[in-house]
Amino acid sequence: MPKAMLSPSVMCADPFRLGETLRVFEDRGVEYLHMDVMDGVFVPNLCLGTDFIRRVKEKSAVPLDIHLMITEPEKKLSWFSFGAGDIVSVHIESGEHIDEALGRIREKGAKAFLALSPDTPPESLLPYLGRIDGVVVMTVYPGFAGQKMAPGSLEKIAAVRRLLDENGLETLPVEVDGNVSFINAPLMRKAGADVFVSGSSGVFRPGELGDNIDALRALLEGEETA
């Protein structure tokens, strides 16, 4: 099994301590910075604008993991700062031109991930398997942090992993997003997840940020924690 990768949700960070938070992430070697983008249309919320994302990319060497919860992403990708090493995820439910969006992401050197909301079946991935670099399984309904894990999420993670493997895509990562808590994360790992978007119930739970990162990594790798 590949090494588990962390993608802390910047949406959950204290905005008044963001510089300090980014330094902790760098010191602890987190693999990605998860940037939630919401347009108030695809989901009933607004979050993380284009200028904010650009500034974070300028200030940190950690690759971005940009999650676009927006309509017609193919028309808006040029608004965002991303490139080689970054992940950009678009929702399969977000419009009729998903192929165009995936192609534009890859043209800029980033990894194109396809995100599935809780009610979207794994089989919907089949037409896109040759044009994606990973899958995001939403284990809560997109739009708000702090939700409980949706029923059937662990089974869906396993089903997506199985679908990829059966189609010769064993190396494509499965990312999980939603209630990646200290209780749920090891179960998600066992089900087949590789990249973990961790927010208020994980990395940003009460306690020292660095200690939370270390403890979550240990759990994901099956190590004992104090």
C-alpha positions as CSV (number, residue, x, y, z in Angstrom):
1,M,0.0,0.0,0.0
2,P,1.4,3.5,-0.9
3,K,2.3,5.9,1.8
4,A,-0.7,7.8,3.2
5,M,-0.6,11.5,2.3
6,L,-2.1,14.4,4.2
7,S,-3.9,17.4,2.7
8,P,-5.0,19.7,5.5
9,S,-8.0,21.8,4.8
10,V,-6.9,25.4,4.8
11,M,-10.5,26.5,5.1
12,C,-10.4,25.3,8.7
13,A,-7.2,27.2,9.7
14,D,-7.2,30.3,11.9
15,P,-6.8,33.1,9.3
16,F,-5.0,35.3,11.8
17,R,-2.3,32.6,12.2
18,L,-2.0,31.4,8.7
19,G,1.7,32.1,8.2
20,E,2.5,30.1,11.4
21,T,0.2,27.3,10.2
22,L,1.9,27.1,6.8
23,R,5.3,26.8,8.5
24,V,4.1,23.9,10.7
25,F,2.8,22.1,7.6
26,E,6.1,22.6,5.9
27,D,8.1,21.4,8.9
28,R,5.9,18.3,9.3
29,G,6.1,17.5,5.6
30,V,2.5,17.5,4.7
31,E,2.0,16.5,1.1
32,Y,-0.7,19.0,0.0
33,L,-2.6,22.1,1.1
34,H,-6.3,21.5,0.5
35,M,-8.0,24.6,-0.9
36,D,-11.8,24.5,-1.0
37,V,-13.4,26.7,-3.6
38,M,-17.2,27.3,-3.4
39,D,-19.2,29.5,-5.6
40,G,-22.6,29.7,-3.8
41,V,-24.2,27.9,-6.8
42,F,-22.9,24.4,-6.9
43,V,-22.9,24.4,-3.1
44,P,-24.8,26.9,-0.8
45,N,-21.6,28.5,0.5
46,L,-18.7,30.8,-0.5
47,C,-15.1,30.0,0.3
48,L,-11.5,30.7,-0.6
49,G,-11.1,33.2,-3.5
50,T,-8.6,33.2,-6.3
51,D,-6.4,35.9,-4.8
52,F,-6.1,34.0,-1.5
53,I,-5.0,30.8,-3.3
54,R,-2.5,32.7,-5.4
55,R,-0.9,34.2,-2.2
56,V,-0.7,30.9,-0.5
57,K,1.0,29.4,-3.5
58,E,3.5,32.2,-3.4
59,K,4.2,31.8,0.3
60,S,4.5,28.0,0.5
61,A,6.4,25.3,-1.3
62,V,3.8,22.7,-0.4
63,P,1.8,21.7,-3.5
64,L,-1.9,22.8,-3.7
65,D,-4.9,20.5,-3.7
66,I,-7.6,22.7,-5.2
67,H,-11.1,21.3,-4.8
68,L,-13.5,23.2,-7.2
69,M,-17.0,23.0,-5.9
70,I,-18.2,25.3,-8.7
71,T,-20.4,25.2,-11.8
72,E,-18.8,25.1,-15.3
73,P,-15.2,24.7,-14.0
74,E,-13.9,24.5,-17.6
75,K,-14.7,28.3,-18.0
76,K,-13.0,29.3,-14.7
77,L,-9.8,27.3,-14.5
78,S,-7.8,30.2,-15.9
79,W,-8.7,32.2,-12.8
80,F,-6.6,29.9,-10.5
81,S,-2.9,29.6,-9.8
82,F,-1.7,26.0,-10.2
83,G,0.8,24.0,-12.1
84,A,3.1,21.0,-11.9
85,G,2.8,19.0,-8.8
86,D,-0.6,20.5,-7.8
87,I,-3.9,18.6,-7.7
88,V,-7.1,20.2,-9.1
89,S,-10.4,18.4,-8.6
90,V,-13.6,19.0,-10.4
91,H,-17.0,17.4,-9.6
92,I,-18.5,15.0,-12.0
93,E,-21.8,16.6,-11.2
94,S,-20.7,20.2,-12.0
95,G,-21.6,20.4,-15.7
96,E,-21.6,18.8,-19.2
97,H,-18.0,19.6,-20.1
98,I,-16.0,17.6,-17.6
99,D,-13.6,16.3,-20.3
100,E,-12.7,19.8,-21.3
101,A,-12.0,20.7,-17.6
102,L,-9.8,17.7,-17.1
103,G,-7.9,18.4,-20.3
104,R,-7.2,22.0,-19.3
105,I,-5.9,21.0,-15.8
106,R,-3.5,18.5,-17.4
107,E,-2.3,21.1,-20.0
108,K,-1.0,23.2,-17.1
109,G,0.9,20.3,-15.7
110,A,-1.3,19.6,-12.7
111,K,-3.0,16.3,-11.7
112,A,-6.7,16.2,-12.7
113,F,-8.8,14.5,-10.1
114,L,-12.6,13.8,-10.4
115,A,-14.7,14.3,-7.3
116,L,-17.8,12.3,-6.5
117,S,-20.5,13.6,-4.1
118,P,-22.0,11.0,-1.7
119,D,-24.9,10.1,-3.9
120,T,-22.9,9.7,-7.1
121,P,-22.1,6.0,-7.9
122,P,-18.5,4.8,-8.5
123,E,-19.6,3.6,-12.0
124,S,-19.9,7.2,-13.1
125,L,-16.1,7.3,-13.3
126,L,-16.0,4.8,-16.2
127,P,-16.1,7.2,-19.1
128,Y,-13.3,9.2,-17.7
129,L,-10.8,6.6,-16.5
130,G,-8.3,7.4,-19.3
131,R,-8.2,11.1,-18.5
132,I,-7.9,11.3,-14.7
133,D,-5.0,11.2,-12.3
134,G,-7.0,10.4,-9.2
135,V,-10.5,10.3,-7.6
136,V,-11.9,12.3,-4.6
137,V,-14.6,10.4,-2.7
138,M,-16.7,12.9,-0.8
139,T,-17.6,11.4,2.5
140,V,-19.8,14.3,3.4
141,Y,-22.0,16.5,1.3
142,P,-19.9,19.3,-0.2
143,G,-20.3,22.8,1.1
144,F,-19.7,22.8,4.9
145,A,-17.1,21.6,7.3
146,G,-17.9,19.7,10.5
147,Q,-20.5,17.2,9.1
148,K,-20.7,13.5,10.1
149,M,-19.5,10.9,7.6
150,A,-22.3,10.0,5.1
151,P,-23.7,6.4,5.4
152,G,-22.0,3.9,3.1
153,S,-18.8,6.0,2.7
154,L,-16.4,3.2,3.6
155,E,-18.0,0.8,1.2
156,K,-17.9,3.5,-1.5
157,I,-14.2,4.1,-0.9
158,A,-13.6,0.4,-1.3
159,A,-15.7,0.2,-4.4
160,V,-13.8,3.1,-6.1
161,R,-10.5,1.4,-5.2
162,R,-11.7,-1.8,-6.7
163,L,-13.0,-0.2,-9.8
164,L,-9.7,1.5,-10.4
165,D,-7.7,-1.7,-9.8
166,E,-9.9,-3.8,-12.1
167,N,-9.3,-1.3,-14.9
168,G,-5.5,-1.4,-14.5
169,L,-5.2,1.8,-12.6
170,E,-3.7,0.5,-9.4
171,T,-1.4,3.5,-9.0
172,L,-4.2,6.1,-9.2
173,P,-4.8,7.6,-5.7
174,V,-8.1,7.7,-3.9
175,E,-8.6,10.9,-1.9
176,V,-11.1,11.2,0.9
177,D,-12.7,14.4,1.9
178,G,-15.1,14.8,4.8
179,N,-15.0,14.0,8.6
180,V,-11.5,12.5,8.3
181,S,-11.3,12.2,12.0
182,F,-8.9,10.2,14.2
183,I,-11.6,7.5,14.4
184,N,-12.6,7.5,10.7
185,A,-9.2,8.0,9.0
186,P,-7.8,4.5,9.8
187,L,-11.0,2.9,8.6
188,M,-10.8,5.0,5.4
189,R,-7.2,3.9,5.0
190,K,-8.2,0.2,5.4
191,A,-10.9,0.7,2.7
192,G,-8.3,1.9,0.2
193,A,-7.8,5.7,0.6
194,D,-4.4,7.2,0.0
195,V,-4.9,11.0,0.4
196,F,-6.6,12.4,3.4
197,V,-8.2,15.9,3.6
198,S,-8.2,16.6,7.3
199,G,-10.0,19.6,8.9
200,S,-11.8,20.3,12.1
201,S,-12.1,16.7,13.2
202,G,-8.5,15.8,12.5
203,V,-5.5,18.1,12.0
204,F,-7.3,21.1,13.3
205,R,-8.9,19.5,16.3
206,P,-8.1,21.0,19.7
207,G,-4.4,20.6,20.6
208,E,-1.0,21.5,19.1
209,L,-1.2,21.4,15.3
210,G,2.2,19.6,14.9
211,D,1.2,17.0,17.4
212,N,-2.1,16.4,15.7
213,I,-0.3,15.9,12.3
214,D,2.1,13.4,13.9
215,A,-0.6,11.5,15.6
216,L,-2.8,11.3,12.5
217,R,0.1,10.0,10.5
218,A,0.9,7.3,13.0
219,L,-2.7,6.2,13.0
220,L,-2.8,6.0,9.2
221,E,0.4,3.9,9.2
222,G,-0.9,1.6,11.8
223,E,1.5,2.7,14.5
224,E,0.9,3.0,18.2
225,T,0.3,6.5,19.6
226,A,0.9,7.7,23.1
